[in-house]
């Protein structure tokens, strides 16, 4: 059993980040969480908020460094990628207004300095709604996205030391092009789930990419995985976060209706068990967060921290903990008579205004 509990401002010190969706959040080691960018009320953001895990402190660092735009740090943006390696957060692409971006930045979180990076090789086209993950402690793999005219199905690997991009040449069956999906490294495979594809359909397929580690001497190749169990419905804008022996999927949005299609937003919690290789519904207690998409969900020790998102009408700025039974927060929640306990559910939303 896991427990949802909404965090209040009294649980933290310092200024909390303002509501947003389409932002990124990464963990830097075991010490901090870094939130960057996003969107609220058609305003694109470029601010940095940091959560000091040990001290339960939120703060905004004073960053230095500038790029070709002449300002400190990247342009405001949302729906970009962000990947952490050691003390660095790398970001690529995203959208600022109606413009897709193809710039590449790194933030050194030891000294809070931005640097715009000049990379070479097979440079990826500007895009938003792509997904990426780290490969070990040196490389980043990025898949898919939307370039403003078409959905993408390309795979790029970046060496963060040499700054060289390589587009992988992959034969065999390929996943349909998509955006708004997730990309998560599991052992030596990159798992891609869901997203919105060519023509607009929302997907619920799961793919694994091999051949990302040179020492394996393995040609890159995709395999579609069809796993047993209670899998998620088709969706995009969800999160898929690695924690222990399973991956936790939360939220996102899909479509419903027959004659008239409409968006449905979800607040269900589903795990992909890496040991049994099957989908399972995660039993949860406590009132769950409102249904949402384009949020962030991070694993911090045995806990998960949920922030922000969008439900087709409202942009969220709430913070939630999902904690296991036996956690000090869970023990408090279990004895609180004012709490309701229920199996996690799916919640309908309204028509989305996010355009691809």
Buried (B, 14 or more C-beta within 10 A) or exposed (E): EBBBBBBEEEEBEBEBBBBBBBBBBBBBEEBBBBBBBBBBEEEBBBBBBBBBBEEEEBBBBEBEBBBEEEEBBBBBBBBBBBBBBBBBBBBBBBBBEEBBBBBBBBBBBEEBBBBBBEBEBBEBBBBBBBBBBBBEEEBBBBBBBBBEEEBBBBBBBBBBEEBBBEEBEBEEEBBBBBBBBBBBBBEBBBBBBBBBBEEEEBBBBBBBBBBBBEEEEEEBBBEEBEEEBEBBBBBBBBBBBBBEEBBBBBBBBBBEEEEEEEBBBBBBBBBBBBEEEBBBBBEBBBEBBBBBBBBBBBBBEEBBBBBBBBBBEBBBBBBBBBBBEEBEBBEEBBEEEEBEEEEBEBBEBEEBEBEB
